[in-house]
Amino acid sequence: MHASVRLLLAVLLASGSLGAFAATGADSSKPYARDPAQPIDQAYTAQILKFTTDPSFNSPLTDYLPASINVPTPEKVLGHIAGAPDYLPRVAEVHRYFRELAAASPRVKVFTIGKSEEGREMIAVAIADENLLAGLDANKARLARLADPRSIGMDDAVADQLVAQSTPVYYITGTIHSTETGSPTALMELAYRLAVDEAPYIRHIRSHVITLITPIVEVDGRERMVDRYNWHLAHPGENYPPLLYWGHYVAHDNNRDAMAMTLNLTRNVADTYVGWHAQVLHDLHESVPFLYDNTVGDGPYNAWIDPILTGEWQQLGWDNVQQLTRLGMPGVFTHGDFDTWSPGYLMFIAAMHNGISRLYETFGNDGADTVQRILDPSDYQRTWYKPNPPLPTVLWSQRDNNNYQQTGLLAALHYFSDNGQLFLKNFYLKSKRSIEKPQEAGPAAYVFPADDRRTGSRAQLLRIMQLQHAEVSRLTAPVTVTSPKQDDDKKKAGTRTFPAGSYLVRMDQPYSRIADALLDRQYWSPKDPQQHPYDDTAWSMGDLFDVQVVRVTDTAILKAPMEPVGQPIAVPQGLPAIDMPAAKLPRIALMHTWLDTQTEGWWRMALDRLHVPYSYISTQDVAKAGDLRAKYDVILFAPVGGASMQQIVEGLPMWGNPMPWKTTALTPNLGHIDATDDIRPGLGASGLAHLRQFVQAGGLLVTAEDTAKFAIDAGLAPGVFVTPSTKLKVVGSVLQAKFVDRRSPIAAGYERDELALYSAAGQSFSVSSLVTGDHGLPNAKDYQRPTGRGGPHDADTPEGRSSVAAPALPDVKPWQPLPLNAEQTRNNPWVIPADRRPRVILRYADAKNLLIAGLLDGGDEMAERAAVVDAHYGKGHVLLFASNPIWRGETIGSYPLVFNAIVNFDRLDTPPAQP
């Protein structure tokens, strides 16, 4: 038995925690009883009971509030209790409360952890006994040694001493998703309870755990959400706009950024989690009734986590359900359809850094209204994992939500306080096993060869490794390593030499798992029991960045001469960061709809980060514009997110009231990125006409995914069609593409014939020399000989006359148009002139080589089909991407396709490559 496993078993047995339902340490017949000597804030408590819509939605932990002479309650600072109806506090109010709490209580400290893209502060609040807070720095130092067992010589005995002397840190984050509004008030009241309450249950938490809280993660989005809610309150009975902008760039996808680390909020939370060496990162969300603790979730689990973590998930998740079920609270469960595969979620920062990731989904109302809710049958049906399901219909309030959040967190914190030594030992063991990775599961390292010419992309990927707190090294001399034999036995074991200057990410380091997870490839079986992946199934960053990343299993590389890279790796600014030639940029516009701004936000970020000047316009602006070509050379129409042509053109239904998105006294934080008096109108017929005129006059329109389909359906890409499919299944996979037309300026700078592309759902194109398409045209692939003489491959010969050979039917590849004969072109107005026909720049690989990483089933339906097409329309061009080339900061390798097109917008008519 491995020494680490023996140690883990010993700790489990010693703590009495072997199994999913460990003892909570609450032996009293009334474990949640409050301190009878401590007075209650009667007025506050009365409001808790008033705003709770059903007694079963409350618990003995939250049905009262202890009184304090010196420490302010949320009501005293904000004028409202936590969870009060019709009120959402702003960021400044939430932060002010925590600072007043810290000023009044020696059990609370507030720390600034960074700023948002718009300059708003993010904070972390530590709550514990006075003596624990006084020793924060010493505790951090001890936890740092457990986090890096190399610092103690991998000595388990020393680790045991540190565990005994240390206090675990439980980090809670709220409101990363701005429409999920309850966490700030729940966390304010939770902090007050932890600081003030003298109940034995709470004192036990306070003396055994340091609770760390970031009440609002997405601070920019919170301000906009409060504005939107206040507009709703001021216009009762009217429709109010969706929250179109959350953070400065992205909305819901801010919880998919824990891989590429592009957002300030992700970096701030990661730095805080790692800096405090916390054991848990518990992220609060609100979309499922009544409390879904998806700590357990569903498979498949991420392939790079330590197996110890899966046991911790079961242990914590099931205990939480048990405790709240004992309290009589309906609708609490932990098994669900959320697979724990992707490392992109904020909470997963902990899982990838030897901690424990946790996430709650409670029931929110998109504001602070008290609303009669009608649930779906799937929500209230009883199952094996949901024996006490939510109610089918319920009057639900923000206070109900806060009760569930606080009760769940207090039960989790108490369990953690009972088993803190176990989780600290696990924290150490996971860190130790991460360092032992080269000798156990492997690999030994990932190498970025020095002779890779994609220096800008390589620097960006290495910088991500550093932002993930992974150590990066650089070879100071060449090294030769053994390459293992390939699984298919076609390649024998050999050697490879890496030159001096090559970068390495060693796997014998505490945070090897995050580097391994991001740089390795992923495979999701089409036969996996989980048939509905929750998010992307692949993200292999070396492929998506189009840089050489070599997985080395030979541990000899760890002994090679190298030096640590201590300073942040510099990423070149501007277009050279993606290896683009210097050029005078044309006039660029990025066009968005008022349906959704989520996906185009990643494009906006890319333009800003590369310092590319552009105008930000909406489809409504285009509808009102006159001569677009007089203003712009290029219009980028990034994906909307599953929008149809009708939705893009028509917008939202025009019945009902106008829904403004603009800066007013009531909504001071709306309208700064873009504004409109009414979000409902779409592009309209006039806007579509203006786009046609723009391209006809020589402009370039760049489209991707649904906007590419829009361009096709609108007739802006003659001869291009979305390939139909019936059995194809792709869910956020990395697929192999091949260049078809290397003469196009769009392909400039790429050295290899292959390029990895991210594909959300497997979209591809077919091209034709006819506006009406190739359907019905005879071709060799579809031809079947009629009944007659001879075998299946012989020609039939009519009797009574001489045989006349039939012309050979065209046999083309899937990405090619069928050639037209004289009969098909005679007096046919649908024939596209030869110099106006669509050019295929990239096509997908054959079915056998199509999948690089992720999930692919039925791939023959898209294999060898066109992936990037340059279509002609009038004097201009429409560039169509079947995939999204700019996605979550993870697809740096395909960025140059977009920027090559931009800088060469007026030089795209080079003669196409010959087939």
Secondary structure, DSSP 8 states (H G I E B T S, - for coil): --HHHHHHHHHHHHHT--SSS---S--SSSTT---TTS-B-HHHHHHHHHH-SSGGG--TTTS--B--SSS--HHHHHSS-TT-TT----HHHHHHHHHHHHHH-TTEEEEEEEE-TTS-EEEEEEE--HHHHHTHHHHHHHHHHHH-GGGGTT-HHHHHHHHHH---EEEEEE-SSTT--SHHHHHHHHHHHHHH---HHHHHHHHH-EEEEES-S-HHHHHHHHHHHHHHHHSTTS-------SSSS-SGGGGG-TTT--SHHHHHHHHHHHHHT-SEEEEEEE-SSSEEEEEEEES---TTS-HHHHHHHHHHHHHHHHHHHHTT-SSEEEEEEEE---S-STTHHHHTTTSEEEEEEE---SSS--EEEE--HHHHS-BTTBSS---SEEEE-HHHHHHHHHHHHHHHHHHHHHTHHHHHHHHHHHHHHHHTGGGTT---EEEE-TT-S-HHHHHHHHHHHHHTT---EEESS-EEEEE---TTSSS--EEEEE-TT-EEEESSSTTHHHHHHHHS--B--TT-S--S-SS-S---HHHHTT---EEE--GGGGGS-EEE--S------SGGGGT--------EEEEE-SS--TTHHHHHHHHHHTT---EEEEHHHHHH-S-GGGT-SEEEE---SS--HHHHHHBS--SS----BS--SS-TTSSSS--BS-S-B-SHHHHHHHHHHHHHTT-EEEEETHHHHHHHHTTSSTTEEE---SS-EESSEEEEEEES-TTSGGGTT--SSEEEEEESS---EEE-SBTT-STT---TTT----S-SS-TTS----TTS------------TTS-----HHHHTT-TTB--GGGS-EEEEEE--GGG-EEEB-EESGGGTTT-EEEEEEEETTEEEEEESS-SS-TTT-GGGHHHHHHHHHTTTSTTS-----
